[in-house]
Amino acid sequence: MQEYRIASGTASLLCREAGAGEPLILLHGNGEDGLYFRAQFEPFSHFYRVITVDSRGHGGSTPGEEGLSIGRMAEDLLDVMDALGIERAHILGFSDGGNVALTFALRWPERVDKLILNGANVRMLEGVQPWVQLPLYPAYGLLSLLGRSDPEAAHRRDVLGLMVHSYGVTFSDLSRIEAETLVITGEHDLIRTAETDRIAAALPRVRRETIAGAGHFCAAQAPGRFNLAVLRFLRGM
């Protein structure tokens, strides 16, 4: 596995890469880093040039001065692809990374080959199980207060804010996604089933998969079944 850094705006993004062939970019979720995909990296690299990107303000990547937002992270992905000379790539996004992937596919459809959305959502409040989402709002408020004098609290507020604020994509926007798309979730996902089903119904070219017995983190909880579903989709099986 090779590690390197790519500049995007004022942020420095940590990337990891292995394998050869068609590019497959993996985007992690909130509060994580590219090592979330440790159970995917080696198997996928037998078939693809696999690249993980630590989102700005996550893992080994710096936050930069532009602030944290799903839209800015989509721009970061564009900068990564340009720096690596990648015209088109398969993109797999998990959770917040899925929201980044959706945003990217809407802004730069010509740069996306196949799209995999794992636990993405459109609505922040209604789309997530209430026992997960509702506690985020008082926590965000507290961190906002503490962040006035504590830089670490301010950073935690900004990361949490990615799950609190709408990122500007609507269900009607999804009809413009040109890429063939796999929508994959765990049977007991934190994203409501109705939200995922509505996303799948809005996409023009879609395959829907559910990993039985798994939750939101199904790529880590059931990597064998998750990896097989993704590889079958990518290879047109």
N, C-alpha and C positions, 0 to 999 in steps of 0.2 A: 504494500500500500504506500503510495506516494502522498506526501502532504505539501501544500504550498499555499501562498496567500495571493489574493487578487484585490485590488483597490476598487471600491465603488463609492463615488463621492468622497467623503472624508472617512469612510469606514474601511477597515481591513478585514477581508473575509477569509476564514480558514476553509480550505477545500481538501478533500481526500479523493484519491483516484486509484483505480485498478482495472485491469482487463483491457480489451480491445474490441473494436467493432462499432456498431451504432451507439451513439451516446444515450445513456440512461441516467437522468439526474434525479436524486432523492432529496426531498425537502422534509425536514423534521417538524415536530410540533412545538407548542409553547413551552418555554422553559427547558428545552432539551438541546441536543446538538446532533451532529451527523452520526455519532456513534450509536444513536438509537437503532440504526439499521445494521448493527453488527451481524445479525443473523441473516441479512439479505446480501451484504456486500460480497462475500466470497462466492455464494452460489450464482448470483447474477453476473459476476465478473467472468464466469466461464463463457458467457454468451454476448456480453455487452461491455462497452467502455463505461464503467460505473463511476459517477461523481457524486459525492455528498458535499453540501455547502452548509456550514454553520451560519444560521441567519444572524444579521447584525444584532449585536447586543446579547447573543447567545453563544455558549461554548467558548471557542477560541477566537471568535470574531468581535471586533470592537463595535460600539454602538454608532460611532460617527456623530456628526453635529446636525444631521438632517432630521433626527427623531425616528422613533420606531412606528411603522405603520405597514399594513399589508401591501399597500401600493408601492411604498418605497422598497420593500423586499422584492416585489416583482421587478422593479428597476434594477435591483442588485443582481437578480438572476440574468437579466439581459446583459449586464456588464460582464458577468462571469462567462456567458456563452460567447460574447464578442472577444473577450480576452483569450479564450481557448480556441477561437476559430471555428466554433460550432454553429452551423447554419440552422440545423433542426435537431431536436432531441425528443426522445420519450421522456415524459416528466411524471414522476410519482410524488404526490404530496400527501403527507399525513397531518390531519387535524388543521392547525394553523397553516401548515405547509400545503395542505389541500386548498385552502383559501387563497394562498399565494399563487398556486398553480392555476386556479380558476381565473384569477385576475390577470395573470400573464397570458393565458390562452385567449382571453377577450381582447387584450391590448395588442398582442403580437401573434395572431393565429398562424402566420406563415412560419413561425419558429418552432411550432409544436408538431411532432409526429403523432404518437399515441399518448393519451392522458390517463393517469390512474389517480382517482380521488379516494383516499382512505380516511373516512371519518371527517370529511369536510362538512361545513354548514353554511347556509346563507343568512339565516336569522340568528342573532346572538342570544336573545332571551327565549323566544318560542321554540327554537330549534334544538336546544340542549335540555337534557333532563333537569328539572327544577332543583333537585337536591344538589346538583353540581353547580348550576349557573347562579342561583340566587345569592349564595354566600359571597360571590365575587364582588358584588356591588358595595357592601359595607367595607370589605377589605380594601377595595380600590379607594374608597373615600378616606379611610384611615391612612393609607399610604400617601395619598395626596396631601394630607395635612403634615405628616412626618417628612415628606419630601421637600418641604419648604426649607428645611435646615439640614437634612440628611441625604447626601447624594446616593447612598445605597438604597434608601427607601424610595427615592425618586426613580431610580432605575427599575426597581421591582414594580412600582406603579406603572411605568411605561410598558413593561412586559405584560403585566396583567391587563392593561388597557387594550391589548390586542384581542382579548376575549370579551371585552365589555362593549367596545364601540363598533358600530356597523362599519364594514369595510367597503360599502358602496355597490355591491353586486346584488342584483335582484333575480328572482326566478325567471322573469321575462328575458333577462340578459342571456340566460343559458341557451336559449334557442339559437344564439349566434355562435356557439362553440362548434367549430368545424371538425375538430379532431375526434377520431373514434375514442370512446371513453369507457373505462372500467370504473364502476362505482362499487367499492368494497368496504364492508363494515363487519364488526363483530355482532353476533346474535344479541349480546347484552351491551351494546354500545352506549356511550354517554350521549351520543347524538340520537335524538328521537327517530324511531323508525319512520314516522310520517314525514319528517324532514328529509331523510335520505331518499325515501320513495318519491317525494315531490321533486327533488333534484334530478333523480334518474328519469322521471317522466318528462322533464323539461328539456333534456338533452336529446339532440337529433339522432346521434349514433352511439348507443349505449349498451353495455352489458352490466348486469347487476349480480353481485356475488355476496353471500353472507357466510362468515366463518362460524360454524356451529359451536356453541359453548364458550366462545371467546368474547372479550369486551372491547373497549375502545382501542386498547393497545394490542390488537390481534396479531400484528406483525411480529411482536416479541413473544406473545403468549402461545401462538400456534404457528411458528414460522414455516413448518413444512407445508401445511395446507395453504397458508398465505402465499408463499413463494410459488407454489405450483399454480395457483389461480392467476397470479400475475404473469408468470412465464407462458402459460397457455394463451392468455390474452395477447401478449406481445408477439407471440409466434403464430398467431392466427389459428389456434387449435380449438 
